[in-house]
C-alpha cells in the first residue's frame, strides 16, 4: 500500500511540474558555398578590367580630338598631304629635250635624237651649238625632272660618249639640254688651216734712153 501511494505521489508531482522551456539561442551562420564566392570575385575583376579599359580609350580619344581635323570635300574626309617637291612630268612624252651638236661632225645631233626616241622620248629638237670643238658631252637637267629620267638619260649617254658631264639648272627653258661631244672610238674633226696665197713681186722693165748725133761743123 505504501509503495502504491508513493508512486501516485510521484505521478501527481510530475503532472503538476510545468514543462521545461526550450533553449533559446542565436542561429549560427552557415558557410556560403564556394561557387557563389568565386562567381562574385570574377564579377569584381571583370568590372575593374572594364573600368580600366574605358579610362584608357577615353584618354586616347581625347588626345585624338586635340589634333587638327582633316578637311572634307563634299562630306568625304580627305587627308592633308605633306609638302611635296615640284611636280615632275611622269610621261616621257612630256619631257622637252634639245640636242646641240658640239663637235662639228655632221649628223651628231640627229644621231642622238634617234637614240633618245628609242627610249620613248618624242619632244626632241636638234641643232648646232655655238662652239664646234667640244670633246666632252654635257647634259643639263631642269630641277623639275625626276631622278628616274635623269638616271636613264645619263646612263644612255655614258654608253655612247667618251666623257659625260652632268649639270642641273633652274633657268633653262627645256627640261634636258645636251651638247654632244665625241662618241666612243671617234676622233675630233680636224680644224681647217688657211692656205697662204702666192705673192707676185713686180719686175722693173728697162727704159730706152734717146741718143743725140753731133751737129755738122761749118765748112770753111
Phi and psi in degrees as a GROMACS rama.xvg file:
@    title "Ramachandran Plot"
@    xaxis  label "Phi"
@    yaxis  label "Psi"
@TYPE xy
-62.2092  -41.6751  UNK-2
-62.6837  -36.5488  UNK-3
-68.0217  -38.7027  UNK-4
-67.2411  -37.3406  UNK-5
-66.5052  -39.9873  UNK-6
-64.1433  -39.9744  UNK-7
-66.7964  -36.3912  UNK-8
-65.5476  -38.4469  UNK-9
-66.3479  -42.148  UNK-10
-63.4507  -41.2922  UNK-11
-65.2218  -36.8443  UNK-12
-67.1348  -37.6513  UNK-13
-67.8079  -35.3749  UNK-14
-69.7756  -34.0241  UNK-15
-79.8373  -15.5043  UNK-16
-78.0345  123.248  UNK-17
-65.6572  149.876  UNK-18
-66.9585  148.869  UNK-19
-67.3917  136.228  UNK-20
-70.2541  143.833  UNK-21
-70.696  147.977  UNK-22
-65.753  134.262  UNK-23
-107.582  127.652  UNK-24
-148.132  164.245  UNK-25
-82.5963  140.038  UNK-26
-69.1733  137.029  UNK-27
-78.2684  138.775  UNK-28
-72.1473  127.017  UNK-29
-85.7261  142.461  UNK-30
-64.9825  136.707  UNK-31
-73.1668  149.046  UNK-32
-64.8906  143.992  UNK-33
-64.5769  -30.2844  UNK-34
-60.9874  -41.8693  UNK-35
-69.1243  -38.345  UNK-36
-65.4824  -40.707  UNK-37
-64.5439  -36.3659  UNK-38
-63.1204  -45.096  UNK-39
-66.4108  -32.892  UNK-40
-63.6563  -43.0675  UNK-41
-65.4696  -36.4628  UNK-42
-63.3902  -43.3821  UNK-43
-64.1769  -44.1876  UNK-44
-62.0359  -41.1464  UNK-45
-62.8494  -40.6539  UNK-46
-64.2161  -39.057  UNK-47
-63.6335  -41.6601  UNK-48
-64.738  -43.7446  UNK-49
-64.0224  -38.9938  UNK-50
-65.234  -42.2141  UNK-51
-65.2679  -40.6152  UNK-52
-64.6353  -38.1804  UNK-53
-64.2726  -41.4438  UNK-54
-63.3691  -40.5625  UNK-55
-63.2887  -49.7373  UNK-56
-67.7185  -31.9057  UNK-57
-66.677  -45.0415  UNK-58
-66.5583  -35.819  UNK-59
-67.0961  -40.8549  UNK-60
-65.2222  -35.0063  UNK-61
-65.7037  -37.9509  UNK-62
-66.1914  -40.3642  UNK-63
-66.808  -31.9085  UNK-64
-70.1169  -23.0284  UNK-65
-71.6834  -25.2557  UNK-66
-70.9244  154.166  UNK-67
-67.6362  137.152  UNK-68
-73.5922  150.062  UNK-69
-76.241  144.476  UNK-70
-65.5385  152.786  UNK-71
-115.983  140.11  UNK-72
-121.058  113.135  UNK-73
63.5732  32.21  UNK-74
84.2622  -3.45529  UNK-75
-105.686  127.376  UNK-76
-73.813  132.672  UNK-77
-120.294  144.465  UNK-78
-80.4787  143.688  UNK-79
-85.1584  115.997  UNK-80
-71.6381  150.26  UNK-81
-75.4658  170.802  UNK-82
-61.3837  124.522  UNK-83
-110.629  150.335  UNK-84
-67.0518  174.754  UNK-85
-57.3397  138.195  UNK-86
-61.4957  136.258  UNK-87
-114.47  141.529  UNK-88
-62.3137  127.685  UNK-89
-87.1942  -22.3119  UNK-90
-98.7753  134.316  UNK-91
-63.0271  -27.571  UNK-92
-68.6629  -16.3728  UNK-93
-88.2267  -5.77711  UNK-94
-85.7376  122.338  UNK-95
-93.0553  129.431  UNK-96
-127.893  138.885  UNK-97
-125.07  124.866  UNK-98
-110.603  125.222  UNK-99
-117.384  131.46  UNK-100
-78.4674  114.622  UNK-101
-106.498  4.4755  UNK-102
-101.785  -20.2465  UNK-103
83.4293  -4.6317  UNK-104
-81.4781  123.167  UNK-105
-59.6331  139.129  UNK-106
86.8448  2.02074  UNK-107
-69.7201  -40.5734  UNK-108
-67.5977  -41.4798  UNK-109
-65.3963  -35.083  UNK-110
-62.7471  -48.4594  UNK-111
-67.3909  -31.236  UNK-112
-59.7393  -42.9099  UNK-113
-66.934  -36.9822  UNK-114
-63.7885  -42.9771  UNK-115
-69.129  -30.6802  UNK-116
-66.4074  -31.5433  UNK-117
-67.0663  -20.9544  UNK-118
-84.611  -7.74415  UNK-119
109.237  1.89905  UNK-120
-88.8064  141.003  UNK-121
-125.71  -27.8456  UNK-122
-86.2892  80.5202  UNK-123
-129.231  125.91  UNK-124
-109.612  143.339  UNK-125
-121.813  143.563  UNK-126
-166.851  -167.44  UNK-127
-109.864  144.396  UNK-128
-81.4971  162.938  UNK-129
-66.7219  -31.4791  UNK-130
-107.603  139.746  UNK-131
-116.246  23.056  UNK-132
-122.466  27.1319  UNK-133
-76.4233  136.848  UNK-134
-109.022  -23.7639  UNK-135
-102.226  136.017  UNK-136
-84.2172  129.921  UNK-137
-116.47  127.441  UNK-138
-121.336  128.315  UNK-139
-119.487  119.829  UNK-140
-99.344  143.979  UNK-141
-73.8941  156.611  UNK-142
-68.3291  -19.5279  UNK-143
-83.3141  -5.25286  UNK-144
-78.7179  135.257  UNK-145
-70.8009  158.702  UNK-146
-65.5801  -31.9279  UNK-147
-64.1923  -40.8926  UNK-148
-66.636  -42.0821  UNK-149
-59.6839  -46.478  UNK-150
-64.2255  -40.3992  UNK-151
-66.6414  -47.0896  UNK-152
-68.2381  -41.9548  UNK-153
-62.2154  -41.8977  UNK-154
-62.3785  -41.9575  UNK-155
-67.0435  -39.6766  UNK-156
-64.7575  -38.6104  UNK-157
-68.0554  -25.0117  UNK-158
-74.7744  -26.6333  UNK-159
-98.7993  -39.7899  UNK-160
-107.822  158.062  UNK-161
-66.1636  -50.2316  UNK-162
-136.036  133.319  UNK-163
-126.925  128.741  UNK-164
-112.091  124.221  UNK-165
-104.971  131.849  UNK-166
-133.657  168.715  UNK-167
-132.883  137.979  UNK-168
-139.118  149.127  UNK-169
-112.497  6.82802  UNK-170
-115.272  -16.5077  UNK-171
-73.2357  153.436  UNK-172
-81.8412  -20.8087  UNK-173
-106.3  161.988  UNK-174
-72.4171  -37.412  UNK-175
-136.53  127.297  UNK-176
-120.475  123.317  UNK-177
-123.584  126.063  UNK-178
-109.521  115.2  UNK-179
-73.909  144.486  UNK-180
-113.997  -154.142  UNK-181
-79.7721  135.493  UNK-182
-74.8648  163.178  UNK-183
-62.8219  127.669  UNK-184
87.6923  -4.48073  UNK-185
-94.1384  156.973  UNK-186
-116.542  154.724  UNK-187
-67.4728  146.477  UNK-188
-70.3401  127.483  UNK-189
-65.0253  139.352  UNK-190
-79.4932  136.313  UNK-191
-66.9669  140.632  UNK-192
-106.218  142.427  UNK-193
-72.8928  130.12  UNK-194
-86.8113  123.814  UNK-195
-67.9079  137.342  UNK-196
-82.2739  140.668  UNK-197
-68.3026  139.145  UNK-198
-106.655  131.533  UNK-199
-100.56  130.437  UNK-200
-94.6653  129.204  UNK-201
-69.1026  142.43  UNK-202
-106.198  138.268  UNK-203
-77.4625  129.14  UNK-204
-92.3612  138.273  UNK-205
-67.7797  139.046  UNK-206
-104.036  135.636  UNK-207
-79.5955  128.723  UNK-208
-97.568  131.053  UNK-209
-69.8435  148.505  UNK-210
-111.724  137.063  UNK-211
-105.726  134.729  UNK-212
-92.3011  145.614  UNK-213
-66.7485  144.817  UNK-214
-73.3669  142.59  UNK-215
-68.4098  142.252  UNK-216
-77.5157  144.033  UNK-217
-67.5639  138.421  UNK-218
-69.7246  142.745  UNK-219
